[in-house]
Amino acid sequence: MSLKGKTAIITGSNSGIGLGVAREVAKAGADVVLNSFTDRDEDHALAAEIASEFGVAARYIQADLSNADAARSLVEKAGCCDILINNAGIQHVAPIEDFPTAKWDAIIAINMSSVFHTTAMALPMMRQAGWGRVINIASAHGLTASPYKSAYVAAKHGVVGMSKVVALETAREPITCNAICPGYVLTPLVESQIPATAKEYNISEEAAIGMLLERQPSKEFATTEQLGGTVVFLCSDAAAQITGTAISVDGGWTAL
């Protein structure tokens, strides 16, 4: 599948899932726009590395997606958007009665509201180009729930619902919108939790992995390459009639 000639914006893409997805999309030939809230030399260096490795145009645009105007400005500054991959997200864990209001507001803003703002800006570009893909990185928590994650679960359920609305609004056009719902994914952040969990509970790292994967029946992490491959598939002609769906990449988590 070649995405040559397409431009993909990937939010929250200077590390983890977002960076892995950006690399797979670039590998398929798309030009990419990386994003996060920082504006460091290493952020721009990541874009330069992707451009060099895959022979595509790549750049980094800083935007704090907790701010509606900044989220919209990201797409405007990109100037073109054939593929929008909404990935940016944060997490906080606490009982509802102790959940800080500021954390609730930030999670809803970054994990859900930014999806609304970037999509609203990208759809006119897609319509003008005559083709488009909106792919929202939701979560297994967009389909099920866990205690102490009220804001995250609410936001990710909202992203799944919004994906369905966008799919219906574009159903008669060559534009699709879907959500990908990962379970636990092996990212640098998760990798760092393994020795920390082992130390905290005085167990082996193998046992720590088992604790982290308790809800994932496969007992294996998904990889960023697998998520990127799913994104590339959703951009293919074979997926032209796949829209308004939530695709689980969770090792059977939501099958329970």
Backbone as JSON, one array per atom type, in Angstrom:
{
  "sequence": "MSLKGKTAIITGSNSGIGLGVAREVAKAGADVVLNSFTDRDEDHALAAEIASEFGVAARYIQADLSNADAARSLVEKAGCCDILINNAGIQHVAPIEDFPTAKWDAIIAINMSSVFHTTAMALPMMRQAGWGRVINIASAHGLTASPYKSAYVAAKHGVVGMSKVVALETAREPITCNAICPGYVLTPLVESQIPATAKEYNISEEAAIGMLLERQPSKEFATTEQLGGTVVFLCSDAAAQITGTAISVDGGWTAL",
  "N": [[0.85, -1.2, 0.0], [0.73, 2.07, -1.02], [1.19, 5.32, 0.16], [2.07, 7.53, -1.05], [2.24, 10.94, -1.88], [0.28, 11.7, -0.16], [-0.53, 13.54, 2.83], [0.02, 13.24, 6.23], [-1.13, 14.08, 9.41], [-0.1, 13.63, 12.67], [-1.05, 13.63, 15.88], [0.48, 14.21, 19.08], [3.03, 12.9, 18.72], [5.79, 12.66, 19.21], [6.86, 10.59, 20.58], [6.41, 7.17, 21.75], [3.28, 5.6, 20.95], [2.32, 7.4, 18.99], [4.67, 8.23, 17.61], [5.54, 5.77, 16.64], [3.41, 5.11, 14.92], [3.62, 7.26, 13.13], [6.06, 6.65, 11.9], [5.42, 4.26, 10.54], [3.49, 5.15, 8.75], [4.97, 6.97, 7.28], [6.81, 5.16, 6.22], [5.14, 3.91, 4.43], [5.03, 5.83, 2.55], [3.83, 8.34, 2.93], [3.93, 11.89, 3.44], [4.71, 13.46, 6.54], [3.46, 15.11, 9.46], [4.64, 15.81, 12.51], [3.81, 16.15, 16.0], [3.7, 17.7, 19.24], [3.46, 19.05, 22.6], [5.8, 20.25, 23.3], [8.75, 22.1, 22.22], [11.4, 21.37, 21.2], [14.86, 20.94, 20.21], [15.31, 18.24, 19.72], [12.78, 17.34, 19.04], [12.31, 18.42, 16.49], [14.44, 17.19, 15.28], [13.63, 14.54, 15.19], [11.71, 14.59, 13.16], [13.39, 15.22, 11.02], [14.95, 12.91, 10.95], [13.05, 10.96, 10.22], [12.34, 11.91, 7.7], [14.77, 11.58, 6.34], [15.2, 8.79, 6.57], [13.0, 7.59, 5.29], [12.58, 8.96, 2.95], [10.66, 10.98, 2.64], [8.7, 14.02, 3.01], [8.92, 15.65, 6.09], [7.93, 17.22, 9.07], [7.94, 19.04, 12.17], [5.46, 20.35, 14.26], [4.78, 22.42, 16.86], [2.2, 22.31, 19.27], [-0.07, 22.95, 21.79], [-2.42, 20.86, 22.7], [-4.39, 21.06, 24.56], [-5.52, 23.44, 24.27], [-8.0, 24.93, 22.42], [-7.78, 26.71, 20.21], [-5.11, 26.35, 19.54], [-5.09, 23.67, 18.78], [-6.66, 23.75, 16.47], [-5.09, 25.48, 14.98], [-2.84, 23.94, 14.5], [-3.55, 22.19, 12.38], [-4.12, 24.08, 10.45], [-1.6, 25.31, 10.14], [-0.2, 23.16, 9.11], [-1.23, 23.05, 6.56], [-2.14, 21.2, 4.75], [-4.02, 18.21, 4.8], [-4.48, 14.99, 4.43], [-4.66, 12.67, 5.81], [-5.63, 12.27, 9.04], [-4.5, 11.63, 12.18], [-5.47, 11.23, 15.25], [-3.94, 11.15, 18.17], [-2.92, 12.17, 20.54], [-2.71, 12.21, 24.1], [-3.33, 12.09, 27.67], [-3.09, 10.87, 31.06], [-4.62, 10.25, 34.24], [-5.01, 8.9, 37.46], [-7.4, 8.3, 39.89], [-9.8, 8.06, 42.59], [-13.21, 9.04, 41.97], [-14.24, 10.96, 43.8], [-11.95, 12.14, 44.66], [-10.76, 13.11, 42.45], [-8.88, 15.47, 40.78], [-10.19, 18.56, 39.67], [-8.82, 20.07, 37.76], [-7.26, 18.15, 36.49], [-9.24, 16.52, 35.37], [-10.36, 18.37, 33.52], [-8.14, 18.82, 31.84], [-7.63, 16.26, 30.76], [-10.02, 15.7, 29.38], [-9.92, 17.82, 27.57], [-7.51, 17.37, 26.07], [-7.57, 14.63, 25.33], [-10.08, 14.26, 24.16], [-11.56, 16.68, 23.3], [-9.69, 17.91, 21.62], [-9.7, 16.22, 19.45], [-12.14, 16.78, 18.24], [-11.64, 19.46, 17.46], [-9.37, 19.33, 15.69], [-10.37, 17.64, 13.73], [-12.53, 19.11, 12.74], [-11.18, 21.12, 11.42], [-9.71, 19.67, 9.55], [-11.47, 18.27, 7.84], [-12.63, 19.99, 5.77], [-10.32, 20.31, 4.17], [-9.86, 17.69, 3.33], [-12.18, 17.24, 1.86], [-11.81, 19.06, -0.2], [-9.6, 17.91, -1.4], [-10.71, 15.56, -2.24], [-10.55, 13.11, -0.96], [-10.0, 11.31, 2.07], [-8.88, 10.38, 5.38], [-9.76, 9.89, 8.66], [-8.44, 8.92, 11.61], [-8.76, 7.81, 14.75], [-6.98, 7.35, 17.67], [-8.13, 5.59, 20.08], [-8.91, 3.63, 22.77], [-8.84, 0.52, 24.59], [-10.26, 1.26, 26.74], [-12.12, 2.87, 25.63], [-14.17, 1.27, 25.09], [-14.73, -0.27, 27.25], [-14.4, -0.27, 30.86], [-12.43, 0.84, 33.7], [-11.83, 1.05, 37.21], [-11.2, 4.21, 38.82], [-10.38, 5.73, 36.67], [-11.91, 7.8, 35.59], [-12.01, 10.2, 33.97], [-10.39, 9.56, 31.76], [-11.63, 7.23, 30.72], [-14.17, 8.3, 30.14], [-13.44, 10.21, 28.21], [-12.28, 8.62, 26.17], [-14.43, 6.94, 25.48], [-15.99, 8.95, 24.45], [-14.48, 9.69, 22.21], [-14.74, 7.39, 20.6], [-17.5, 7.53, 20.12], [-17.62, 10.02, 18.78], [-16.2, 9.38, 16.5], [-17.99, 7.74, 15.16], [-20.0, 9.58, 14.56], [-18.67, 11.38, 12.82], [-18.13, 9.57, 10.77], [-20.73, 9.05, 9.82], [-21.43, 11.58, 8.91], [-19.78, 11.85, 6.76], [-20.35, 9.79, 5.1], [-21.23, 9.56, 2.44], [-19.13, 10.37, 0.97], [-15.68, 10.15, -0.22], [-14.33, 9.68, 2.22], [-13.3, 8.4, 5.29], [-13.86, 7.49, 8.75], [-12.55, 6.18, 11.63], [-12.02, 4.46, 14.76], [-9.24, 3.29, 16.57], [-8.63, 0.91, 19.01], [-6.45, 0.36, 21.29], [-5.05, -2.08, 23.58], [-2.79, -2.76, 26.15], [0.25, -1.41, 25.15], [3.55, -1.84, 23.99], [5.55, 0.55, 24.77], [8.13, 3.07, 25.24], [7.44, 4.28, 27.69], [5.84, 2.34, 28.98], [7.71, 0.27, 29.06], [9.51, 1.31, 30.9], [8.01, 1.09, 33.17], [8.1, -1.54, 33.89], [10.55, -2.5, 35.28], [10.23, -0.76, 37.44], [7.8, -1.54, 38.57], [8.46, -4.15, 39.29], [10.38, -3.67, 41.25], [8.87, -2.25, 43.14], [7.03, -4.18, 44.07], [8.69, -6.18, 44.77], [9.26, -8.35, 43.02], [9.95, -10.5, 40.18], [10.95, -9.22, 36.92], [9.57, -10.51, 34.92], [7.29, -11.38, 36.29], [6.28, -8.89, 36.86], [5.58, -7.97, 34.33], [3.5, -9.72, 33.88], [1.66, -8.75, 35.76], [1.09, -6.21, 34.66], [-0.13, -6.99, 32.33], [-2.46, -8.17, 33.09], [-5.19, -7.89, 32.36], [-5.15, -8.43, 29.7], [-5.81, -10.89, 27.58], [-4.1, -12.27, 25.77], [-1.67, -12.03, 26.9], [0.45, -10.69, 25.92], [2.11, -7.75, 24.84], [0.74, -5.32, 22.61], [2.3, -3.84, 19.72], [3.86, -0.77, 18.64], [4.36, -0.82, 15.96], [2.45, -2.62, 15.03], [0.12, -1.18, 15.51], [0.6, 0.98, 13.83], [0.59, -0.39, 11.41], [-2.09, -1.11, 11.3], [-3.24, 1.4, 11.01], [-2.21, 2.09, 8.46], [-3.47, 0.14, 6.92], [-6.16, 1.0, 7.22], [-6.04, 3.21, 5.68], [-5.98, 2.23, 3.17], [-7.28, 1.11, -0.08], [-8.67, -1.21, 0.32], [-9.94, -0.79, 2.67], [-11.92, 1.02, 2.22], [-14.67, 0.89, 2.65], [-14.85, 0.61, 5.31], [-15.91, 2.22, 7.97], [-16.75, 4.29, 10.73], [-16.26, 2.47, 12.73], [-14.92, 0.71, 15.62], [-11.88, -0.54, 16.08], [-10.38, -3.1, 17.7], [-7.24, -3.57, 19.15], [-6.07, -5.37, 21.12], [-5.32, -7.79, 22.25], [-7.44, -9.43, 22.95], [-8.75, -8.3, 25.11], [-11.25, -6.81, 25.17], [-12.93, -8.83, 24.49], [-13.63, -10.27, 26.62]],
  "CA": [[0.0, 0.0, 0.0], [1.52, 3.31, -1.09], [0.51, 6.57, 0.54], [2.83, 8.61, -1.66], [1.41, 12.07, -2.28], [-0.63, 12.05, 0.94], [0.07, 14.17, 4.0], [-0.59, 12.77, 7.47], [-0.86, 14.78, 10.68], [-0.22, 12.71, 13.79], [-0.91, 14.39, 17.12], [1.16, 13.49, 20.16], [3.82, 11.92, 17.97], [7.24, 12.72, 19.42], [7.26, 9.4, 21.33], [5.39, 6.15, 21.96], [2.39, 5.15, 19.88], [2.27, 8.39, 17.92], [5.89, 8.17, 16.81], [5.52, 4.49, 15.93], [2.45, 5.24, 13.83], [4.2, 8.18, 12.15], [7.09, 5.93, 11.15], [4.8, 3.3, 9.63], [2.82, 5.92, 7.7], [6.05, 7.46, 6.42], [7.32, 3.99, 5.52], [4.21, 3.66, 3.33], [5.22, 6.88, 1.55], [3.16, 9.61, 3.22], [4.59, 12.97, 4.15], [4.16, 13.46, 7.89], [3.59, 16.25, 10.38], [4.7, 15.37, 13.9], [3.3, 17.17, 16.93], [3.53, 17.56, 20.68], [3.35, 20.37, 23.23], [7.14, 20.8, 23.47], [9.36, 22.65, 21.01], [12.81, 21.14, 21.47], [15.66, 20.57, 19.04], [15.14, 16.81, 19.45], [11.49, 17.14, 18.37], [12.53, 18.7, 15.07], [15.39, 16.18, 14.8], [12.85, 13.34, 14.88], [11.14, 14.79, 11.82], [14.49, 15.14, 10.06], [15.34, 11.49, 10.86], [12.03, 10.26, 9.44], [12.48, 12.37, 6.31], [15.97, 10.96, 5.77], [15.08, 7.34, 6.52], [11.94, 7.1, 4.4], [12.52, 9.74, 1.73], [9.41, 11.75, 2.6], [8.75, 15.31, 3.7], [8.48, 15.51, 7.47], [8.23, 18.37, 9.91], [7.37, 19.04, 13.52], [4.74, 21.58, 14.6], [4.4, 22.46, 18.28], [0.85, 22.78, 19.58], [-0.63, 22.47, 23.06], [-3.76, 20.47, 22.29], [-5.38, 21.4, 25.59], [-6.05, 24.73, 23.85], [-8.79, 24.73, 21.2], [-7.22, 27.48, 19.1], [-3.84, 25.73, 19.15], [-5.42, 22.44, 18.06], [-7.09, 24.13, 15.12], [-3.96, 26.11, 14.3], [-1.94, 22.87, 14.05], [-3.97, 21.75, 11.04], [-3.98, 25.24, 9.57], [-0.17, 25.48, 9.84], [0.22, 22.05, 8.25], [-1.6, 23.49, 5.23], [-2.71, 20.09, 3.99], [-4.26, 17.06, 5.66], [-5.22, 13.89, 3.81], [-4.82, 11.65, 6.86], [-5.54, 12.85, 10.38], [-4.39, 10.59, 13.2], [-5.59, 11.86, 16.56], [-3.32, 10.23, 19.12], [-2.48, 12.83, 21.77], [-3.48, 11.85, 25.28], [-2.71, 12.05, 28.98], [-3.82, 10.0, 31.99], [-4.51, 10.46, 35.69], [-5.77, 7.85, 38.14], [-7.84, 8.67, 41.24], [-11.24, 7.9, 42.79], [-13.97, 10.21, 41.5], [-14.37, 12.0, 44.83], [-10.64, 12.78, 44.86], [-10.2, 13.42, 41.15], [-8.73, 16.93, 40.68], [-10.92, 19.19, 38.57], [-7.88, 20.49, 36.72], [-6.88, 16.96, 35.75], [-10.41, 16.18, 34.56], [-10.46, 19.32, 32.41], [-7.03, 18.62, 30.92], [-7.81, 14.99, 30.06], [-11.12, 15.88, 28.42], [-9.47, 18.74, 26.52], [-6.46, 16.79, 25.22], [-7.93, 13.31, 24.81], [-11.34, 14.25, 23.4], [-11.92, 17.93, 22.62], [-8.74, 18.18, 20.53], [-10.14, 15.41, 18.3], [-13.18, 17.59, 17.61], [-11.08, 20.66, 16.84], [-8.53, 19.0, 14.54], [-11.23, 17.06, 12.69], [-13.3, 20.2, 12.16], [-10.3, 21.85, 10.5], [-9.18, 18.8, 8.5], [-12.48, 17.79, 6.9], [-12.7, 20.79, 4.54], [-9.14, 20.01, 3.35], [-10.09, 16.37, 2.74], [-13.22, 17.39, 0.84], [-11.21, 19.74, -1.34], [-8.69, 16.96, -2.05], [-11.5, 14.46, -2.77], [-10.18, 11.85, -0.29], [-9.51, 11.57, 3.42], [-8.97, 9.38, 6.44], [-9.64, 10.32, 10.05], [-8.19, 7.73, 12.42], [-8.63, 8.24, 16.13], [-6.42, 6.35, 18.57], [-8.92, 5.6, 21.31], [-8.34, 2.74, 23.78], [-9.77, -0.47, 25.12], [-11.1, 2.0, 27.67], [-13.2, 3.49, 24.89], [-15.21, 0.25, 24.94], [-14.96, -0.86, 28.57], [-14.0, 0.67, 31.9], [-11.66, 0.43, 34.86], [-12.01, 2.03, 38.29], [-10.24, 5.3, 39.06], [-9.97, 6.35, 35.42], [-13.16, 8.39, 35.12], [-11.83, 11.15, 32.88], [-9.82, 8.86, 30.61], [-12.67, 6.37, 30.17], [-15.18, 9.17, 29.55], [-12.89, 10.82, 27.0], [-12.09, 7.63, 25.11], [-15.77, 6.61, 25.0], [-16.39, 10.08, 23.62], [-13.76, 9.6, 20.93], [-15.4, 6.35, 19.81], [-18.78, 8.08, 19.67], [-17.37, 11.06, 17.8], [-15.77, 8.71, 15.27], [-19.21, 7.29, 14.49], [-20.69, 10.76, 14.03], [-17.92, 11.85, 11.65], [-18.35, 8.57, 9.72], [-22.05, 9.26, 9.25], [-21.46, 12.87, 8.22], [-18.97, 11.75, 5.54], [-20.62, 8.46, 4.54], [-21.44, 9.62, 0.98], [-17.92, 10.95, 0.41], [-14.53, 9.24, -0.13], [-13.68, 9.98, 3.5], [-13.73, 7.49, 6.35], [-13.43, 7.82, 10.1], [-12.57, 5.01, 12.49], [-11.24, 4.5, 16.0], [-8.44, 2.11, 16.93], [-8.71, 0.79, 20.47], [-5.38, -0.51, 21.78], [-4.89, -2.44, 24.98], [-1.45, -2.35, 26.56], [1.18, -1.33, 24.03], [4.93, -1.75, 24.45], [6.15, 1.85, 24.47], [9.18, 3.38, 26.23], [6.83, 4.57, 28.98], [5.46, 1.06, 29.57], [8.94, -0.46, 29.34], [10.1, 1.84, 32.13], [7.19, 0.68, 34.3], [8.35, -2.95, 34.23], [11.47, -2.61, 36.43], [9.7, -0.01, 38.57], [6.78, -2.39, 39.2], [9.18, -5.27, 39.9], [11.02, -3.16, 42.47], [7.83, -1.87, 44.1], [6.38, -5.36, 44.64], [9.74, -7.15, 45.06], [9.01, -9.51, 42.16], [10.77, -10.5, 38.97], [10.4, -8.4, 35.83], [8.59, -11.35, 34.23], [6.05, -11.3, 37.06], [5.78, -7.52, 36.71], [4.9, -7.93, 33.03], [2.22, -10.42, 34.1], [0.75, -7.82, 36.46], [0.67, -5.18, 33.73], [-0.96, -7.59, 31.28], [-3.48, -8.99, 33.74], [-6.48, -7.82, 31.66], [-4.93, -8.68, 28.27], [-5.77, -12.35, 27.53], [-2.97, -12.8, 25.0], [-0.49, -11.9, 27.77], [1.49, -10.06, 25.13], [1.87, -6.36, 24.49], [0.7, -4.89, 21.22], [3.45, -3.02, 19.39], [3.55, 0.45, 17.88], [4.37, -1.21, 14.54], [1.15, -3.23, 14.73], [-0.86, -0.09, 15.43], [0.89, 1.71, 12.59], [0.11, -1.22, 10.3], [-3.55, -1.0, 11.27], [-3.51, 2.72, 10.43], [-1.93, 2.03, 7.03], [-4.57, -0.63, 6.32], [-7.37, 1.84, 7.16], [-5.84, 4.19, 4.6], [-5.92, 1.52, 1.89], [-8.52, 0.94, -0.82], [-9.38, -2.35, 0.9], [-10.7, -0.32, 3.84], [-12.75, 2.15, 1.81], [-16.02, 0.76, 3.2], [-14.76, 0.48, 6.77], [-16.05, 3.55, 8.56], [-17.62, 4.32, 11.91], [-16.01, 1.29, 13.55], [-13.86, 0.71, 16.63], [-11.07, -1.72, 15.84], [-9.62, -3.42, 18.91], [-5.9, -4.17, 19.04], [-5.96, -5.46, 22.59], [-5.04, -9.13, 22.7], [-8.65, -10.08, 23.45], [-9.24, -7.61, 26.31], [-12.67, -6.48, 25.11], [-13.71, -10.03, 24.21], [-13.99, -10.88, 27.9]],
  "C": [[0.89, 1.24, 0.0], [0.66, 4.51, -0.72], [1.26, 7.78, -0.02], [1.89, 9.7, -2.15], [0.41, 12.5, -1.24], [0.15, 12.69, 2.08], [-0.71, 13.73, 5.24], [-0.16, 13.64, 8.64], [-1.09, 13.79, 11.8], [-0.02, 13.5, 15.08], [-0.24, 13.54, 18.18], [2.14, 12.47, 19.62], [5.33, 12.06, 18.12], [7.75, 11.56, 20.27], [6.14, 8.38, 21.24], [4.58, 5.78, 20.73], [2.41, 6.11, 18.71], [3.49, 8.34, 17.01], [5.95, 6.87, 16.02], [4.58, 4.52, 14.74], [3.01, 6.15, 12.74], [5.24, 7.48, 11.29], [6.48, 4.96, 10.14], [4.1, 4.01, 8.47], [3.86, 6.48, 6.73], [6.66, 6.33, 5.61], [6.46, 3.64, 4.31], [4.23, 4.79, 2.3], [4.58, 8.22, 1.83], [4.13, 10.63, 3.79], [3.93, 13.09, 5.52], [4.42, 14.78, 8.61], [3.53, 15.68, 11.79], [4.24, 16.5, 14.8], [3.45, 16.73, 18.38], [3.49, 18.96, 21.26], [4.71, 21.02, 23.45], [7.66, 21.36, 22.15], [10.88, 22.6, 21.17], [13.55, 20.79, 20.17], [15.43, 19.11, 18.68], [13.8, 16.49, 18.79], [11.65, 17.34, 16.86], [13.49, 17.69, 14.46], [14.67, 14.87, 14.44], [12.26, 13.43, 13.48], [12.21, 14.65, 10.75], [14.93, 13.69, 9.87], [14.34, 10.7, 10.0], [12.13, 10.63, 7.96], [13.64, 11.67, 5.63], [15.79, 9.46, 5.57], [14.11, 6.87, 5.45], [11.79, 7.9, 3.12], [11.21, 10.49, 1.53], [9.66, 13.13, 3.2], [8.21, 15.11, 5.11], [8.85, 16.77, 8.23], [7.49, 18.25, 11.23], [6.71, 20.39, 13.76], [4.31, 21.49, 16.06], [2.98, 22.96, 18.42], [0.4, 22.13, 20.88], [-2.1, 22.15, 22.81], [-4.8, 20.61, 23.4], [-6.07, 22.72, 25.25], [-6.74, 24.57, 22.5], [-8.19, 25.46, 20.01], [-5.92, 26.86, 18.61], [-4.09, 24.44, 18.37], [-5.84, 22.75, 16.64], [-5.94, 24.72, 14.3], [-2.96, 25.07, 13.79], [-2.28, 22.44, 12.63], [-3.81, 22.88, 10.03], [-2.52, 25.43, 9.16], [0.34, 24.37, 8.94], [-0.11, 22.35, 6.8], [-2.26, 22.45, 4.36], [-2.92, 18.94, 4.95], [-5.13, 16.04, 4.93], [-5.56, 12.83, 4.85], [-4.62, 12.34, 8.21], [-5.55, 11.72, 11.4], [-4.35, 11.27, 14.56], [-5.12, 10.88, 17.63], [-3.02, 10.85, 20.48], [-3.36, 12.44, 22.96], [-2.65, 11.91, 26.55], [-3.6, 11.21, 29.89], [-3.62, 10.49, 33.42], [-5.45, 9.46, 36.35], [-6.1, 8.29, 39.56], [-9.33, 8.35, 41.37], [-11.98, 9.18, 42.41], [-14.01, 11.31, 42.54], [-13.06, 12.75, 45.09], [-10.03, 13.27, 43.55], [-10.09, 14.94, 40.99], [-9.46, 17.49, 39.46], [-10.0, 19.57, 37.42], [-7.44, 19.3, 35.87], [-8.02, 16.49, 34.85], [-10.47, 17.07, 33.32], [-9.36, 19.09, 31.37], [-7.2, 17.34, 30.11], [-8.91, 15.09, 29.02], [-10.67, 16.76, 27.26], [-8.51, 18.07, 25.54], [-6.93, 15.5, 24.56], [-9.17, 13.33, 23.92], [-11.59, 15.54, 22.63], [-10.97, 18.24, 21.47], [-9.11, 17.4, 19.27], [-11.22, 16.16, 17.52], [-12.57, 18.75, 16.83], [-10.23, 20.34, 15.61], [-9.37, 18.44, 13.4], [-12.02, 18.15, 11.99], [-12.47, 21.0, 11.16], [-9.86, 20.98, 9.32], [-10.21, 18.41, 7.45], [-12.62, 18.66, 5.65], [-11.51, 20.54, 3.61], [-9.32, 18.68, 2.63], [-11.13, 16.47, 1.63], [-12.66, 18.07, -0.4], [-10.3, 18.79, -2.12], [-9.45, 15.78, -2.67], [-11.17, 13.11, -2.15], [-9.72, 12.19, 1.12], [-9.7, 10.4, 4.36], [-8.79, 10.08, 7.79], [-9.52, 9.05, 10.89], [-7.88, 8.18, 13.84], [-8.09, 7.1, 17.0], [-7.17, 6.48, 19.9], [-8.23, 4.67, 22.32], [-9.33, 1.62, 24.02], [-10.73, 0.18, 26.1], [-12.12, 2.89, 26.96], [-14.38, 2.54, 24.72], [-15.58, -0.41, 26.26], [-14.44, 0.13, 29.61], [-13.12, 0.01, 32.94], [-11.92, 1.45, 35.96], [-10.88, 3.05, 38.3], [-9.74, 6.0, 37.8], [-11.15, 7.08, 34.77], [-12.98, 9.3, 33.91], [-11.34, 10.46, 31.61], [-10.88, 7.99, 29.93], [-13.77, 7.21, 29.5], [-14.69, 9.76, 28.23], [-12.78, 9.81, 25.86], [-13.43, 7.09, 24.6], [-16.28, 7.72, 24.08], [-15.74, 10.07, 22.26], [-14.38, 8.54, 20.03], [-16.73, 6.86, 19.27], [-18.6, 9.14, 18.6], [-16.95, 10.47, 16.46], [-16.98, 8.24, 14.47], [-19.96, 8.46, 13.86], [-19.99, 11.26, 12.76], [-18.11, 10.87, 10.48], [-19.7, 8.78, 9.03], [-22.12, 10.56, 8.44], [-20.67, 12.83, 6.91], [-19.27, 10.47, 4.75], [-20.79, 8.46, 3.02], [-20.24, 10.22, 0.26], [-16.77, 9.94, 0.51], [-13.66, 9.55, 1.09], [-14.19, 8.96, 4.51], [-13.21, 7.97, 7.7], [-13.61, 6.58, 10.98], [-11.75, 5.26, 13.75], [-10.47, 3.19, 16.14], [-8.36, 2.08, 18.45], [-7.63, -0.17, 20.98], [-5.59, -0.91, 23.24], [-3.52, -1.94, 25.42], [-0.49, -2.48, 25.39], [2.59, -1.15, 24.59], [5.55, -0.45, 23.92], [7.28, 2.08, 25.48], [8.62, 3.65, 27.62], [6.45, 3.28, 29.7], [6.7, 0.25, 29.93], [9.57, 0.01, 30.65], [9.3, 1.43, 33.36], [7.5, -0.74, 34.76], [9.34, -3.08, 35.38], [10.95, -1.87, 37.66], [8.66, -0.83, 39.32], [7.44, -3.57, 39.92], [9.8, -4.85, 41.23], [9.98, -2.87, 43.54], [7.25, -3.09, 44.81], [7.38, -6.48, 44.97], [9.5, -8.47, 44.32], [9.92, -9.43, 40.96], [10.14, -9.61, 37.91], [9.37, -9.19, 35.03], [7.25, -11.31, 34.94], [5.43, -9.91, 36.95], [5.04, -7.35, 35.39], [3.54, -8.61, 33.15], [1.21, -9.55, 34.79], [0.21, -6.78, 35.49], [-0.31, -5.72, 32.69], [-2.12, -8.41, 31.84], [-4.79, -9.02, 32.95], [-6.36, -8.14, 30.17], [-4.77, -10.18, 28.06], [-4.6, -12.95, 26.76], [-1.7, -12.84, 25.83], [0.73, -11.41, 26.98], [1.11, -8.6, 24.88], [1.61, -6.24, 22.99], [1.93, -4.02, 20.98], [3.01, -1.77, 18.61], [3.54, 0.15, 16.39], [3.04, -1.83, 14.14], [0.07, -2.16, 14.63], [-0.65, 0.73, 14.17], [0.42, 0.94, 11.38], [-1.4, -1.18, 10.17], [-3.97, 0.34, 10.66], [-3.31, 2.68, 8.92], [-3.03, 1.24, 6.31], [-5.83, 0.23, 6.18], [-7.26, 2.92, 6.1], [-5.9, 3.55, 3.21], [-7.29, 1.46, 1.21], [-9.35, -0.21, -0.25], [-10.26, -1.93, 2.06], [-11.67, 0.81, 3.49], [-14.17, 2.09, 2.36], [-16.0, 0.46, 4.7], [-14.82, 1.88, 7.35], [-17.03, 3.49, 9.73], [-17.4, 3.15, 12.86], [-14.95, 1.57, 14.61], [-13.11, -0.6, 16.49], [-10.18, -1.97, 17.04], [-8.29, -4.08, 18.54], [-5.45, -4.38, 20.47], [-5.75, -6.87, 23.12], [-6.23, -9.84, 23.32], [-9.29, -9.43, 24.66], [-10.75, -7.41, 26.27], [-13.54, -7.66, 24.69], [-14.19, -10.68, 25.5], [-15.44, -10.53, 28.27]]
}
